[in-house]
């Protein structure tokens, strides 16, 4: 049975450097293009993510997108609720997430900690079950890749080898790219989807714009045949985006990721 990632203590941040790749070099001749592709492949295998610079999107366009998103969230709740929908297939929808439920949560959870801003970013590790039940949500994305633009730091990612968290710097003009569950399945486990989380900052608002790339709702993703043989048997069952949505309610209490449920148990 697949082991479940334990939520490490928030202060255990590693010093792993995340790759920053200048993809403008893709157009600088065949040798340079091959080198950049090699850098991307290595980053995907070892880190599950990287940042790209000189990608062709102007800083003014990215700044405008973040400002537009910020202006939207500053609108009244009544105005934003016009876009509220539980249907993820809607092209435009507003999900209030947990932000508007903070006042309710405060009335239910009583923590003997003071001042609040010193501990709200992270949850204690003792007892160990506390972090499993109350810890800030970590997850991986279902699609092939996610391209993320963030206004300020707050994103943290897990390093595959030692399960430590690494803070993702908000490099001006850079885009963060990470692997999703689809690519882990397609590569038959050669690549691992990135486990990540967003950390609250009591002093600064953070806006992020994510572009998640995947297949249509019911189209199946499976291990590519070229990567399956006797020494490397098929490791995952096929799945669709719709099936991942159906899985979400059952994962709320145990933090199990959808891709873990797809792993084929060869011991059965």
C-alpha positions as CSV (number, residue, x, y, z in Angstrom):
1,X,0.0,0.0,0.0
2,X,1.4,3.4,-0.9
3,X,2.8,5.4,2.0
4,X,1.2,8.7,2.8
5,X,3.3,11.8,2.9
6,X,3.5,13.1,6.5
7,X,3.1,16.9,7.0
8,X,6.5,18.2,8.2
9,X,6.7,20.9,10.7
10,X,6.4,24.2,8.9
11,X,9.8,25.6,10.2
12,X,11.7,22.7,8.6
13,X,12.6,24.6,5.4
14,X,15.4,23.1,3.4
15,X,18.1,25.0,1.5
16,X,17.5,23.1,-1.7
17,X,18.0,25.5,-4.6
18,X,15.2,25.5,-7.2
19,X,16.3,25.6,-10.8
20,X,15.9,28.9,-12.7
21,X,16.0,28.3,-16.5
22,X,16.4,30.9,-19.2
23,X,14.2,29.5,-21.9
24,X,15.1,32.2,-24.4
25,X,18.1,30.0,-25.1
26,X,15.8,27.5,-26.8
27,X,16.1,29.7,-30.0
28,X,19.9,30.0,-29.8
29,X,20.9,27.0,-32.0
30,X,20.5,23.3,-31.8
31,X,23.3,22.7,-29.2
32,X,21.9,25.3,-26.8
33,X,18.4,24.1,-27.4
34,X,19.5,20.5,-26.5
35,X,21.2,21.8,-23.3
36,X,18.0,23.7,-22.2
37,X,15.8,20.6,-22.8
38,X,18.3,18.6,-20.7
39,X,18.1,21.2,-17.9
40,X,14.3,21.0,-17.9
41,X,14.3,17.2,-17.9
42,X,16.8,17.1,-15.0
43,X,14.7,19.6,-13.0
44,X,11.6,17.6,-13.6
45,X,13.2,14.4,-12.4
46,X,15.1,15.7,-9.4
47,X,12.8,18.6,-8.2
48,X,9.5,18.2,-9.9
49,X,9.5,22.0,-10.6
50,X,11.6,24.9,-11.9
51,X,11.2,28.6,-12.7
52,X,11.5,30.1,-16.2
53,X,12.7,33.6,-17.1
54,X,12.8,35.3,-20.5
55,X,9.7,33.4,-21.5
56,X,8.3,36.1,-23.8
57,X,5.5,37.4,-21.6
58,X,6.2,41.0,-20.8
59,X,6.4,42.2,-17.1
60,X,3.7,44.7,-17.9
61,X,1.2,41.9,-18.9
62,X,2.0,39.9,-15.8
63,X,1.7,43.0,-13.6
64,X,-1.6,43.8,-15.2
65,X,-2.9,40.3,-14.6
66,X,-2.0,40.4,-10.9
67,X,-3.5,43.8,-10.5
68,X,-6.8,42.7,-12.2
69,X,-7.0,39.7,-9.9
70,X,-6.3,41.9,-6.9
71,X,-9.0,44.3,-7.9
72,X,-11.5,41.5,-8.3
73,X,-10.9,40.2,-4.8
74,X,-11.3,43.7,-3.3
75,X,-14.8,43.8,-4.6
76,X,-17.7,43.3,-2.2
77,X,-18.7,39.7,-1.4
78,X,-22.1,40.4,-2.9
79,X,-20.5,41.3,-6.2
80,X,-18.1,38.4,-6.2
81,X,-20.9,35.9,-5.4
82,X,-22.4,36.6,-8.8
83,X,-19.6,34.4,-10.1
84,X,-19.8,31.8,-7.4
85,X,-20.4,28.2,-8.6
86,X,-19.6,24.7,-7.5
87,X,-19.4,23.6,-11.1
88,X,-15.7,23.4,-12.0
89,X,-16.6,23.3,-15.7
90,X,-17.8,26.9,-15.7
91,X,-15.4,29.0,-17.7
92,X,-15.6,31.8,-15.0
93,X,-16.3,31.0,-11.4
94,X,-15.5,32.3,-8.0
95,X,-14.7,30.1,-5.1
96,X,-14.4,31.7,-1.7
97,X,-12.2,28.9,-0.4
98,X,-11.5,29.3,3.3
99,X,-10.9,33.0,3.4
100,X,-14.5,34.0,4.1
101,X,-14.8,31.2,6.7
102,X,-12.0,32.5,9.0
103,X,-14.3,34.2,11.4
104,X,-16.3,31.0,11.9
105,X,-13.1,28.9,12.3
106,X,-11.9,31.3,15.0
107,X,-15.0,30.7,17.1
108,X,-14.6,27.0,16.9
109,X,-10.8,26.6,17.4
110,X,-9.4,27.8,20.7
111,X,-5.6,27.7,20.8
112,X,-3.6,28.8,23.9
113,X,-1.0,30.7,21.8
114,X,-0.1,34.4,21.9
115,X,0.5,36.5,19.9
116,X,-1.6,35.0,17.0
117,X,0.7,36.1,14.2
118,X,3.6,34.1,15.6
119,X,2.0,30.8,15.1
120,X,-0.8,31.1,12.5
121,X,1.6,30.3,9.6
122,X,2.5,26.8,10.9
123,X,0.8,24.1,12.9
124,X,2.6,22.2,15.8
125,X,3.9,18.7,15.3
126,X,3.2,17.3,18.7
127,X,1.0,15.4,19.1
128,X,1.7,14.0,15.6
129,X,-2.0,13.5,14.9
130,X,-2.6,17.2,15.3
131,X,-0.8,18.1,12.1
132,X,-2.6,15.4,10.2
133,X,-6.0,16.7,11.3
134,X,-5.5,20.5,11.3
135,X,-2.4,21.1,9.2
136,X,-2.5,23.5,6.3
137,X,-3.5,21.6,3.2
138,X,-0.7,20.2,0.9
139,X,-1.6,18.7,-2.5
140,X,-0.5,18.0,-6.0
141,X,-2.3,19.2,-9.1
142,X,-4.1,16.7,-11.4
143,X,-3.0,18.0,-14.8
144,X,0.2,17.6,-16.7
145,X,1.9,20.8,-15.7
146,X,0.9,23.9,-13.8
147,X,2.4,27.3,-14.7
148,X,2.1,29.8,-11.8
149,X,2.5,33.5,-11.5
150,X,2.7,34.8,-7.9
151,X,2.8,38.3,-6.6
152,X,4.9,37.5,-3.5
153,X,6.5,34.5,-1.7
154,X,4.2,32.0,0.0
155,X,4.5,28.9,-2.1
156,X,6.4,26.0,-0.6
157,X,7.3,22.7,-2.3
158,X,8.4,19.3,-1.1
159,X,11.8,17.9,-2.0
160,X,11.4,14.3,-3.1
161,X,14.5,12.9,-1.5
162,X,14.1,14.1,2.1
163,X,10.5,15.3,2.3
164,X,11.6,18.8,3.4
165,X,9.8,22.0,2.4
166,X,11.5,24.6,0.2
167,X,10.2,28.1,-0.1
168,X,9.7,29.2,-3.7
169,X,11.1,32.7,-4.2
170,X,9.0,35.2,-6.1
171,X,11.5,36.2,-8.8
172,X,10.4,39.3,-10.7
173,X,9.3,38.3,-14.2
174,X,9.6,34.6,-13.5
175,X,7.0,31.9,-13.9
176,X,7.0,28.8,-11.6
177,X,6.4,25.5,-13.5
178,X,5.6,22.2,-11.7
179,X,4.6,18.7,-12.6
180,X,1.1,17.3,-12.1
181,X,-0.3,13.9,-11.5
182,X,-1.0,13.3,-15.2
183,X,2.7,13.5,-16.0
184,X,3.6,11.1,-13.2
185,X,1.2,8.6,-14.6
186,X,2.2,9.2,-18.2
187,X,5.9,8.7,-17.3
188,X,5.1,5.5,-15.4
189,X,6.6,7.1,-12.2
190,X,9.8,8.4,-13.8
191,X,8.6,11.9,-12.9
192,X,6.9,12.7,-9.7
193,X,4.0,15.2,-9.3
194,X,5.0,18.1,-7.0
195,X,3.5,18.3,-3.6
196,X,3.1,21.9,-2.6
197,X,1.2,24.2,-0.3
198,X,0.6,28.0,0.3
199,X,1.7,29.5,3.6
200,X,-0.3,32.4,5.2
201,X,1.4,35.7,5.6
202,X,-0.4,37.9,8.2
203,X,1.5,41.0,6.9
204,X,1.0,40.8,3.1
205,X,-1.7,39.8,0.7
206,X,-0.7,37.2,-1.9
207,X,-2.2,36.7,-5.4
208,X,-1.3,33.8,-7.6
209,X,-2.6,32.9,-11.0
210,X,-2.3,29.3,-12.0
211,X,-2.6,27.8,-15.5
212,X,-3.2,24.1,-15.2
213,X,-2.7,22.1,-18.4
214,X,-4.5,18.8,-18.9
215,X,-7.0,16.8,-20.9
216,X,-10.7,17.2,-21.2
217,X,-13.0,16.1,-18.3
218,X,-13.5,12.4,-19.3
219,X,-10.4,11.7,-21.4
220,X,-8.2,9.0,-19.8
221,X,-4.5,9.3,-18.9
222,X,-2.5,6.1,-18.7
223,X,1.2,5.0,-18.6
224,X,2.8,5.4,-22.0
225,X,3.5,2.0,-23.6
226,X,7.1,2.9,-24.5
227,X,7.9,3.1,-20.7
228,X,6.4,-0.2,-19.7
229,X,8.3,-3.5,-20.0
230,X,9.2,-6.5,-17.8
231,X,11.6,-4.6,-15.7
232,X,9.3,-1.6,-15.5
233,X,5.7,-2.8,-15.1
234,X,2.8,-0.5,-15.4
235,X,2.6,1.3,-12.0
236,X,-0.7,3.3,-12.3
237,X,-4.3,2.7,-13.4
238,X,-5.7,5.0,-16.0
239,X,-7.9,7.9,-14.8
240,X,-9.8,11.0,-15.9
241,X,-10.2,14.5,-14.5
242,X,-13.8,13.7,-13.6
243,X,-12.6,10.7,-11.5
244,X,-10.2,13.0,-9.6
245,X,-13.0,15.3,-8.7
246,X,-15.2,12.4,-7.6
247,X,-12.2,11.3,-5.3
248,X,-11.9,14.6,-3.5
249,X,-14.6,14.1,-0.9
250,X,-13.1,10.9,0.3
251,X,-9.6,12.4,0.6
252,X,-10.6,15.3,2.9
253,X,-10.0,13.4,6.2
254,X,-6.8,11.5,5.3
255,X,-4.9,13.9,3.0
256,X,-4.4,11.1,0.5
257,X,-3.6,12.3,-3.0
258,X,-5.5,11.1,-6.0
259,X,-2.4,9.8,-7.8
260,X,-1.6,7.6,-4.8
261,X,-5.0,5.9,-5.2
262,X,-4.0,5.0,-8.8
263,X,-0.9,3.0,-7.9
264,X,-1.1,-0.7,-8.7
265,X,-0.3,-2.9,-5.8
266,X,1.9,-5.7,-7.2
267,X,1.8,-7.6,-3.9
268,X,-2.0,-8.4,-4.1
